[in-house]
Amino acid sequence: MNTMIMEHPVREKRLQRLTHILGDRLPAFNPVLSENDQFVLKLTSNPAEVRAAQKLRYRVFKQEQGRMSDCTEAIDRDRYDRHCRHLIVVEKATGRLVGTYRTLSGCGAYFAGNFYSQDEFAIRGLDFIRDELCEVGRSCVDPEFRSGAVVGMLWSALSNLRFHRSTPLDLLHYARRRRPATPKFNYLFGCVSLEETDATAAMALYEYLVQNNLVSDKLFARPRPDFELPPVADANIQQYLHSHEKQLFRSLPPLFKGYIRLGAKICGPPAYDREFGTIDFLIIQDMREIPERYARHFANQ
């Protein structure tokens, strides 16, 4: 269901009172996470920026990739957007929004009713690490800017967000503690999509990941009934795996492959999102276990 971006009146009044009481003692909120000569990476700070991100998502997912068959507006938005933090990359010379990612915290999921991934998967283990989770999704980059710089900035943002004071309440907590901020989350998780909808290929990939010990012991997910793949005979899966095993990892979409290289693991068998037209895996990444060479690279973005 499409929804408008709305504020939370009670929360807004509370933040206004806190800001008035603290006055100049409250550090200024800075939405910018990083920048270089060409781009600025930031959190959206107004509804117009969120809408621009939603329009980019529509152009990539609907117009370019032909997904979202039920979308009737020239914009991609859903009920989760109002509860998410939206990362955007803006070209300095033109002010053009060229990349976006959205994140949903455990607190945001509480107000939304659940995580986005829970629409697709029944997930076991969430309650034990809910406060340490950050769900990511809706990643896309303008076709003219896919050389790597924009994608690299979006990846680095996910690391920067762990310590970024992104709301007035975060700033208030910082002002009270007067000590270094603790991580806002330890795990990234979310759906990653394959570029095809071949159920046999998807199940063969699942078997390949299982055989290579790339299955999480933190979360376990199974597709909900409306998102189950069509049945595939085990013999067909094994035959596909035998004939394509050397190609399976190389043929992964760049985002999926990037997560695996960082140490991410899948949480169970894939789901088929018929509305979006994709086969999805749920993955989880422990941010504390990212290989050092990648951590240094992101820190320098």
Legacy VTK file of the C-alpha trace (Angstrom):
# vtk DataFile Version 3.0
C-alpha trace
ASCII
DATASET POLYDATA
POINTS 301 float
0.000 0.000 0.000
1.320 3.477 -0.858
1.452 5.967 1.992
2.362 9.587 2.388
5.360 10.663 4.464
4.001 11.708 7.851
5.520 13.073 11.013
4.877 11.790 14.539
3.257 14.782 16.348
3.966 13.574 19.899
7.573 12.763 19.091
8.063 16.102 17.305
6.701 18.080 20.287
8.945 16.144 22.657
12.029 16.890 20.544
11.093 20.568 20.300
10.844 20.808 24.106
14.202 19.081 24.566
15.866 21.348 22.037
14.383 24.443 23.727
15.581 23.321 27.168
19.114 22.463 26.082
19.525 25.396 23.727
23.128 25.874 22.596
24.297 22.895 24.631
22.793 20.519 22.045
25.287 19.833 19.210
24.010 20.685 15.740
22.648 17.853 13.619
24.730 17.333 10.482
23.127 15.037 7.883
26.346 14.789 5.821
28.237 11.532 6.333
31.065 12.095 3.845
31.916 13.897 0.634
34.532 14.149 -2.091
35.138 16.467 -5.039
32.188 15.082 -6.976
29.594 13.738 -4.518
28.006 14.290 -1.109
26.763 11.336 0.917
24.091 12.268 3.444
20.939 11.312 5.265
17.774 12.903 3.927
16.721 15.848 6.042
13.356 16.795 4.512
10.394 15.188 2.670
11.540 16.564 -0.695
14.776 14.571 -0.494
12.872 11.403 0.456
10.570 11.902 -2.519
13.560 12.359 -4.839
14.956 9.036 -3.579
11.590 7.362 -4.184
11.516 8.718 -7.737
14.999 7.308 -8.418
13.833 3.932 -7.097
10.876 4.035 -9.493
13.076 4.862 -12.487
15.478 1.999 -11.707
13.081 -0.703 -10.493
10.062 0.006 -12.698
11.236 1.772 -15.831
14.667 0.158 -16.209
14.148 -3.308 -14.721
10.410 -3.754 -15.333
9.604 -4.712 -11.733
6.756 -3.590 -9.433
3.903 -4.667 -11.686
1.294 -3.186 -9.326
2.888 0.274 -9.130
0.544 2.839 -10.717
2.396 6.044 -9.772
5.713 7.427 -11.021
7.204 6.835 -7.580
8.198 3.840 -5.445
6.978 4.201 -1.867
5.513 1.963 0.807
4.425 2.054 4.437
7.988 1.500 5.692
9.464 4.652 4.163
8.218 6.940 6.939
10.046 4.803 9.541
13.341 4.525 7.635
16.474 6.601 7.399
17.241 7.268 3.740
20.829 7.510 2.517
21.382 9.519 -0.635
24.338 10.428 -2.831
24.052 13.825 -4.529
26.199 15.089 -7.405
27.657 18.423 -6.295
27.769 20.092 -9.696
24.103 19.535 -10.505
22.383 18.725 -7.202
21.160 15.526 -8.842
20.352 12.549 -6.602
22.253 9.608 -8.103
22.111 6.850 -5.471
20.042 5.784 -2.489
19.687 3.148 0.230
17.209 2.956 3.090
17.744 1.554 6.587
15.258 0.451 9.232
16.321 0.077 12.871
14.772 -2.216 15.459
13.018 0.816 16.924
11.732 1.845 13.496
10.454 -1.689 12.890
8.575 -1.496 16.192
6.671 1.591 14.994
6.192 0.069 11.513
4.808 -3.142 13.019
7.621 -5.355 11.723
10.701 -5.367 9.520
10.123 -5.244 5.762
11.719 -8.692 5.390
9.082 -10.181 7.679
6.448 -9.602 4.986
8.339 -12.144 2.894
9.932 -14.439 5.476
8.988 -16.033 8.785
12.166 -15.289 10.759
13.301 -17.124 13.868
15.814 -15.510 16.242
14.848 -11.837 15.736
13.873 -11.244 19.350
17.367 -12.057 20.611
19.163 -9.424 18.503
16.382 -7.001 17.475
18.050 -4.004 19.167
21.315 -4.779 17.360
19.782 -4.973 13.881
19.691 -2.533 10.994
17.650 -3.648 7.991
18.829 -2.389 4.606
17.051 -2.349 1.266
15.856 -0.489 -1.824
19.455 0.071 -2.947
19.786 1.619 -6.386
22.107 3.848 -8.421
21.356 5.996 -11.456
22.471 4.103 -14.603
24.856 6.922 -15.543
26.756 6.626 -12.256
27.495 2.918 -11.869
31.254 3.114 -12.297
31.807 2.272 -8.606
32.265 5.598 -6.807
28.598 6.000 -5.837
28.229 2.357 -4.822
31.386 2.652 -2.712
30.013 5.693 -0.894
26.734 3.919 -0.122
28.640 0.925 1.241
30.795 3.163 3.443
27.660 4.854 4.794
26.443 1.614 6.319
29.597 1.515 8.419
29.436 5.227 9.295
25.819 4.937 10.428
26.807 2.670 13.318
28.082 5.715 15.230
26.303 8.624 13.540
24.095 10.758 15.797
21.238 11.099 13.355
18.358 12.486 15.421
17.938 15.135 18.141
17.383 12.336 20.661
20.750 10.839 19.697
22.315 14.254 20.220
20.643 14.577 23.609
22.048 11.220 24.710
25.480 12.316 23.513
25.242 15.590 25.426
24.297 13.764 28.624
26.938 11.046 28.430
29.925 13.112 27.321
31.650 9.954 26.184
32.245 8.243 22.819
29.092 6.919 21.184
28.439 3.204 21.272
27.442 1.363 18.080
23.792 1.848 17.091
23.724 -1.659 15.611
25.974 -4.671 15.122
24.163 -6.524 12.352
22.987 -5.557 8.885
20.304 -7.717 7.354
17.852 -7.618 4.504
16.763 -9.122 1.198
19.096 -9.401 -1.794
17.637 -10.274 -5.173
18.765 -12.504 -7.998
18.655 -11.227 -11.558
16.548 -14.161 -12.792
13.467 -16.029 -11.595
14.588 -19.579 -12.357
13.555 -21.610 -9.294
15.958 -24.449 -10.126
18.918 -22.059 -10.354
17.893 -20.373 -7.094
17.639 -23.647 -5.193
20.970 -24.810 -6.642
22.536 -21.601 -5.368
20.987 -22.248 -1.961
22.549 -25.737 -1.885
25.907 -24.265 -2.946
25.824 -21.725 -0.101
24.818 -24.410 2.412
27.683 -26.665 1.283
30.132 -23.763 1.701
29.006 -23.015 5.289
27.468 -19.673 4.354
24.324 -20.095 6.473
23.717 -17.925 9.555
23.393 -19.325 13.067
21.799 -16.053 14.288
18.633 -15.955 12.215
16.710 -18.668 10.397
14.142 -17.696 7.772
11.642 -19.558 5.637
9.454 -18.013 2.910
5.875 -17.328 3.927
3.265 -19.386 2.003
2.555 -16.638 -0.547
6.296 -16.286 -1.246
7.318 -19.927 -1.693
9.079 -20.928 -4.901
7.427 -23.447 -7.220
8.467 -26.998 -6.233
11.704 -28.233 -7.809
12.758 -31.897 -7.881
15.906 -32.576 -5.881
17.407 -34.416 -8.861
17.036 -31.270 -10.995
18.686 -29.153 -8.300
21.641 -31.534 -8.014
22.021 -31.736 -11.787
22.035 -27.936 -12.107
24.504 -27.627 -9.233
26.835 -30.195 -10.791
26.848 -28.489 -14.198
27.011 -24.862 -12.965
28.936 -25.066 -9.687
31.985 -23.127 -10.909
29.785 -20.346 -12.292
27.378 -19.905 -9.385
29.385 -17.391 -7.356
30.684 -15.504 -10.399
27.141 -15.064 -11.709
25.798 -13.505 -8.500
24.510 -9.912 -8.778
27.207 -7.414 -7.642
25.355 -6.469 -4.437
24.887 -10.092 -3.369
28.495 -10.946 -4.233
29.726 -7.923 -2.288
27.876 -8.972 0.845
29.284 -12.520 0.657
32.822 -11.169 0.308
32.275 -9.065 3.426
31.300 -12.195 5.349
27.501 -12.103 5.113
25.520 -15.324 5.390
22.115 -16.376 4.178
19.356 -17.119 6.698
17.602 -19.911 4.793
16.056 -20.853 1.438
15.002 -18.127 -1.018
11.574 -16.557 -1.478
9.744 -15.487 -4.621
8.418 -11.926 -4.466
5.803 -12.053 -7.207
4.807 -8.391 -6.906
8.393 -7.196 -7.279
9.258 -9.963 -9.733
12.373 -11.239 -7.954
13.757 -14.246 -6.101
15.180 -13.037 -2.783
17.570 -14.380 -0.175
17.560 -13.017 3.359
21.129 -12.321 4.495
22.784 -11.076 7.692
26.171 -9.385 8.158
27.987 -9.034 11.488
29.618 -5.608 11.188
32.272 -6.592 13.734
33.541 -9.373 11.490
34.121 -7.446 8.259
37.652 -8.260 6.991
40.109 -5.524 7.920
41.060 -4.700 4.316
37.426 -3.914 3.501
36.908 -1.967 6.733
39.899 0.262 5.890
38.588 0.762 2.352
35.162 1.908 3.560
36.719 4.213 6.148
38.584 6.010 3.347
35.549 6.528 1.110
LINES 1 302
301 0 1 2 3 4 5 6 7 8 9 10 11 12 13 14 15 16 17 18 19 20 21 22 23 24 25 26 27 28 29 30 31 32 33 34 35 36 37 38 39 40 41 42 43 44 45 46 47 48 49 50 51 52 53 54 55 56 57 58 59 60 61 62 63 64 65 66 67 68 69 70 71 72 73 74 75 76 77 78 79 80 81 82 83 84 85 86 87 88 89 90 91 92 93 94 95 96 97 98 99 100 101 102 103 104 105 106 107 108 109 110 111 112 113 114 115 116 117 118 119 120 121 122 123 124 125 126 127 128 129 130 131 132 133 134 135 136 137 138 139 140 141 142 143 144 145 146 147 148 149 150 151 152 153 154 155 156 157 158 159 160 161 162 163 164 165 166 167 168 169 170 171 172 173 174 175 176 177 178 179 180 181 182 183 184 185 186 187 188 189 190 191 192 193 194 195 196 197 198 199 200 201 202 203 204 205 206 207 208 209 210 211 212 213 214 215 216 217 218 219 220 221 222 223 224 225 226 227 228 229 230 231 232 233 234 235 236 237 238 239 240 241 242 243 244 245 246 247 248 249 250 251 252 253 254 255 256 257 258 259 260 261 262 263 264 265 266 267 268 269 270 271 272 273 274 275 276 277 278 279 280 281 282 283 284 285 286 287 288 289 290 291 292 293 294 295 296 297 298 299 300
